[in-house]
Amino acid sequence: MAYARVPIKVKEKKEANKKPQKAARIKKAAANVTMLKISANELSEPRWSVVTFERCAASNLTYGEAIQELEKLQAQQTSGLCIVTDEAAQRVENKKQKRQMSKRNL
């Protein structure tokens, strides 16, 4: 009779473990949907820049506008084109300015 209870306890543990896992999967799926919504909204916000190896060519653009600007610069055979956020473009500009200042001081 003691052996009849063991399978019941094991079965209860498996069922108990499935519920938290299922809840975690549902939360993860909901988070993924939220991330997709955020990403789509970010693409329509004017927060994108087009940078080259030498400079920031344009900033404060929507992603669609940034693509158009990138295509114009490609037609002019500008090298090193990339679309980044305005924040990243500012960091690139700041580093470039620091390098120029350190060269002047030498």
N, C-alpha and C positions, 0 to 999 in steps of 0.2 A: 504494500500500500504506500509505503514511503516513496517508491519509484514513480507512482502515478502523479505525485505532486510536482516532481522536478520538471517535467515538460510544461506544465501549466505556468510555473514561475518563469521559465525561459521565454515562453510565448509572451507573457505579460511584459517582460523587459524589452523584447523586440518591438512590441507595439508602442511602448512608452518612448523608446528611442526614435521611432519614426515621426512622431508628432513634432518634436523640436526641429528635426531636420527639415520636415516639410515647411514649417513656419519660417525657417532660415532661408529656404529656397524661394519662398514667396517674397520675403523682404528683399532678397538680392535681386529678384526680377523687377520689383517695384523701383529699386534704386537705379537699375539699368535704364528703365523707362524715363525716370527723372533726369538722368544724365543726358539722354538723347534730347529731351526737351530743352535743357540748359544749353546744350551744344547748338541746337538749331537757333535758339534765341541769340546766342553769342555771335553767330555768323551774320546776323542782320544788324548787329550793333556796330556803330562807327568806332571800332577799337583796333583796327588792323593797319599795318604799315608794310610797305614794300622797301626792302633794303638791298643794296648792292655790296660789293666788296669794299667800296670806298665811302659810301654815304647812305643816308636814309632818303630814298627817292620820293616817297609820299607817305603821309600818315593820316590818321583819323578817318579811315575808310571802312565801309562795310566789306565783308569778304568778297562779295561779287565785284565791287568797285576795285578792290585790290587785285583781283584776277585780271580785270581789264587793263589796269595800269601795268601789271607785269607783262601782259601781252604786247602793249605798246613799246615797253623797254626792250623786250625780246626782238621786236622788229627793228629796233635801232642797234641790235647786237650788243646790248649791255650785258656784261658778264656778272656772275655771282648773285643772281636774283633769288630772292626768298621772301615769302610772306610770313610776317611775325606779328605779335601783338605790339601795340604802341609802347607798352612797358618794356618789352625786350628791345625795341628799337632805341629807346632812350638810353638803356644800359650800353648798347653798342656805341652810341654817340658819345656818352660820357667817357668810356674807355678810350676812344679815339682822341678826345680832347686831352685826357691825362697823358697819353703817349706823346702828343705834340708838345705839351708843356714841358715834359721831362727832356725831350730832345732840345728844346730851346735853352734849357738851363745848363746843358752840357756845353 
